[in-house]
């Protein structure tokens, strides 16, 4: 049986052209890397600009786990939906601060009953954690269980919600020791993306585990949605 020749899809030339702009063996200064990431953002929608950091941590050691937050000075360009579970006397404060969904035990019951999540971040207060245990198996796998390290478990509801709305992002290492973060959109001007990138790297360096041996940040790659990886000078 004669096999027909495989036709190249219309995307092939486009992707080849995009990849040709990036030298895989070169680590670019952040200013050049940002320009390249924007040039290679060819999706019909406003592409996200993402940073991937390969660290030298041993992800198997609990004391080397990285989990923290960074307040990106220019946000990510994405509106996040914030839910708050709080005692009745704090619910009005949460609404005034800009929370999208606010409730108490009845909201926990709704999550337990429907097992549906219609928010991006959940904020609560320490006194509500015992009630949240009921839905820990629903929230946990989605990374939505409030945690002091991500500052979503807090006594200061107002400050937390306002910072999240302004661009506070949480980050953590995956099972291979890599850390990923969205630092904005391709439509952002270069200066905003550079400042968001610098804020992230500064926050990451501040949380370098004390027990780590050797190089902490081994490699940094920048990319747009569906775009090629661009190495960044460290």
N, C-alpha and C positions, 0 to 999 in steps of 0.2 A: 504494500500500500504506500503510495507516494504521499509524503507529507507536504502540505502547503507551506509556503514561506510565511513566517510570522510578520505581520505588518507592524510597523512602529506606530505607537499611539501619537496623537498630536502633541502630547505632553513631552515626548522624548527630547525634541530639539530645544524646547523651552527650558527643561531641567538641565540639559547639557550646557546651555548658555549661562544659566545661573551658576552652575558648579564651576564653570571656567573662570568666573570672576574671583574665585577664592582659591588661594594656594594652601593646600592641606598641610604643607610642611612649614608654613610661616605662622609665627605668633605675632599678631598685630597689636599696636598700641590701642587702648580702649577707644580713642577717638576714631581711628580707622575702622575698627571692628564694628562700631555702631553704624557707621556709614554703610559698610558692606551688608550688615544685617538688614538695614532698611532697603538697600538696593535689591537684595535678593528676596524681599517680601513681595511675592507676586500673587498672593491669593486675592480673590475678589472682595473679601472682607478685610477689615482692619486687623492685620496680623499682630499677634502678641510677640514681644521680644523676650526671650527666655535665657537665663544663665544656668549653666550646669557646671558645678565645681566637683572635681575629683579630689577627695581628701586622703590623707595618709592614716586616718584613724583605723582602728581594728573594730569593726561594727559588732563583733561578737562579745566585746567587753562593755558591760553596762556603764562603767565609769568614763568611757570614751564616746558615749552617745551624745549627739548634738541636737538640741531642740530649743529654739528660742524665737524671738520676734525682731522685726526691724520696721521702723516707721519710714516708709519711702516718702521723700519730700514732695513728690509729685503724683503719688498714688499709682495705680496700675491702669487706669482708664476703664476699669470694670466696676460697675455698681454691685456691691455685695449686699446680700439680704441677711440682716442681723436679727436673730431671735434671742430673747431674754426670758429666763425663768427666774422669778424673784418673789420675795414676800410681798404682800399687798401694799405695804407702805413704801416700797421702792419701785413699783410698777409705773406710777405716774412719772417719776424721774427718768425711767428708762425710755418711755414714750417721748418725753420732752427732749431727750438727748438724741433721738433719731432712730431708735430701734424700730424694725419693721413688724415684728411679731412679739408681743409681750403677754406673759401669762404666769400662772403658778402651777399648783398640783394638777389642775384640769388640763393644762397643756401637756404635761407628762403623760396623763391618762390617754389623751388623744394620740400621742406618738406611739404609746404601747398598743393601743387598739388598732390603729390604721397601719402602723409601721412605715408611715410615709414621712419623708423629710422634705420640707419646702423652704429651706433656708441654707445659707452658706456657712454661717458661724453661729455657735450657741454660747451665750454668756450667762453665768449664774453666780450666785454668792455661796460661800462655804456652808451656810445653814441649809441650803437646798440640796446638797450633794447626796445626802442619805435617801432623799426621794428619787433623785436621778438614777440611783442604782437599779431601779426597776427597768430602765431603758438603756442600760449600759451596753448590752449586747447588740442593740440597734445602732446606737451612736458610735460606739467604739470602732467597729470596722470601717466606718466612714471618716474617722479622724475628727469627730465632732464632740467628743466627750470633753467638757471644760477641764482645763489643766492650768495650774499656776505658772508653768513654764511658757505657755502661750498667752498668759495673762488673760485668759477667758474665765478663770475662776478668780473673782476679785471682790473686794469690799467697796471699790470705787466704781460703781456702775456707770455713772455719767462720763467720767474720764475715759474709761475703757471703750465705750460705744463711740465717743467722739473721735478717738484715735483710730479705731477700726474703720470708721467712715472716711477718715482722711488718708488712709493708705497703710495702716499697720498690717504687716504680713507675718505669718508664722513660717518657720522653715525647720526642717529636720533631715537627718541623713537617712538614706534608704539602706537596704540590706547589704549593699556593696560599698557603702561609705560615700556615696555621691549625694549631693544636695542640689535641688533644682528650685528656681524661683522665677516668677514672671516679674519683669521690672518695668512693664509698660507696653505701649502700642507703637506700631511702625509710624503712626501719624504724629507721635510726639516729636518735638524738635530735639536735635542731638543733645543739647545742654541738659534737658530734663532727664533723658535716658542715662547720660553719663553720671549725673548727680544721684539718680536712683541706684545705679550700679555701684558707685562708690560707697553709698550708705550701706548697701548689703554686704559688700566685702569687709567694710570696717566692723559691722556688727558680727560677721562670721569670725573675724580674727579675734574679737573680744571674747569669743566663746570657745577658743582653742582649748581642748582638754589638757589638763596639766600632765597627765601620764603618757601623752603621745611621744613617740620617739621618731626622729627623722623629720622629713618635710611634712608640714601640715597641709598646705594647698599645693597639690601636685600639678593640676591642670585646670584651666578655665575655658569653657566654650560658650560662645554666644550664638544664638540662632533665632530666626523668625519662624513662625508657624509654617511647617512644611519646607523650610529653607535649609540650606547646608550649614553644617557646624563651622564656626569660625574661631580659631584659637586666639586667645587673648594673652598678651604679655602679662606676666605676674610681677 
